[in-house]
Amino acid sequence: MASNTISLSISSNVAASKNLNSLQSRRFIAPPTISFPAKSIPGELSFSSTSLSRSPVRAAASQLMNDQRSLASSPTTVDVDLGNRSYPIYIGAGLLDQSELLQRHVHGKRVLVVTNERVAPLYLDKTIDALTRGNPNVTVESVILPDGEKYKNMDTLMKVFDKAIESRLDRRCTFVALGGGVIGDMCGYAAASYLRGVNFIQIPTTVMAQVDSSVGGKTGINHRLGKNLIGAFYQPQCVLVDTDTLNTLPDREMASGLAEVIKYGLIRDAEFFEWQENNIEALLARDPAALAFAIKRSCENKADVVSQDEKESGLRATLNLGHTFGHAIETGFGYGEWLHGEAVAAGTVMAVDMSYRLGWIDESIVKRVNKILERAKLPTTPPESMTVSMFKSIMAVDKKVADGLLRLILLKGPLGNCVFTGDYDREALDATLRAFSKS
């Protein structure tokens, strides 16, 4: 039997944290039938991190320190290589004051800034100024959406279309996403759909968006039965990461974003994970040099993966470590009750636990993952209201299900190796679900 497993050598470690208070559980519609393999099947496709990387991001510890120091004083650019659809990620402090960075990516004369109620008072005027300074031919409209994951739906998306149509924006307009991951995902999906596609720019204002969701062109909205089930792959013209916007980010949002930073270390960049173990408190304290380096290194990892597997046929799926369990938590517990990174952190611990039960990793990796997540002030277990049946119901409609088979991203081998596979022992999954949730 042919295997459907993709194995990737990568590196890192993660740790765990305290559980957040749980709220009431929700009712679910019966899912479609989903199958779990009875036992492991041989035939995995194996790749090393160096063979997968076009431009390896791996580096010695001394080089990491040099990179961190240099980033403290000067902005940098990371390129996403997609041929004629390639685009830059600008990273640095005060970039919203450098109007030429944004204006060079605005192709027409009309711009629609999509933001939310929390970000608009902080950065909307500055963004409009950056788009129009010395450029009187450009006019800017804005739409301010409610804030939160629970509003990432079709009703809210229609508000973007309403504004665009009422403003008579044409195909040469540019949409600008100003906010976190929810705004970026919805604005990008609106841009992909409006007039069958218009230009858009990402200006992420949270760690989560700056290191992950703004890069790579995944856009979309949630459905009541599952997260991100409606959407499109649609790349921006550029991503502008002004690290000064993190100065106004709440502490809980800051910690949430670190879950995605830690992920890169675990799946493909062991040296980066070791750097995180030495610098996690500096990141929480918002040390400018540490944050700039973590964002740049994460974007380099994400850009490298996207350039090789834009539509998530294999390699890119590994960026979803912990997300299958995490998305189930977000859907089951209620969108917005836990932040995305909090759910991913608990989901990562569950994926690591399952990997250990399969005999694929040693106990030291389990301990390191739990320790770093705990230091990052992230949860390591799902809400108490989550049950085994709830997990299975929601995971049955996960985007990584193929031909009725649930595929997971799991760690395998030394730190920095992972697999994307549907070939695993069902008993290991059941044991993990029982260990972390009610029967």
Disulfide bonds with the S-S distance in Angstrom:
none
